């Protein structure tokens, strides 16, 4: 696997982790329980990492060298 595949796979897993954290917070609130203050900060780490990997994947086609050998 090359770096691009690793970053894409990591981005997918981070999105799953982020979704599970946010869903568990909403579930806890829906059950009438008030979680500790620090629980609200848990989604920020995967969100920050997803921002970096998402920006990398967004910019990749623009900075990649063309592979073709000229005009078609």
C-alpha positions, 0 to 999 in steps of 0.5 A, a space after each residue: 500500500 502506498 501513502 495515498 491508500 494509507 491516508 484514505 483508509 485512515 480518513 475512513 476509520 477516523 470518520 467512523 470513530 468520529 461518528 461513533 463518538 458523536 452518536 454516543 454523546 447524543 444517545 447519552 443526552 437522549 437518555 437524560 444523563 449529563 456527561 462530563 465536560 471533557 466528553 464534549 471535547 472527544 470528537 475534536 481530535 478525530 475531526 482535526 485529523 480528518 481535516 488534515 487528511 481531507 485537505 491532503 486528499 483534496 489538494 492531491 489532484 492539483 499538485 500531482 504531476 501529470 502522468 500522460 505523455 502529451 495531448 490526446 
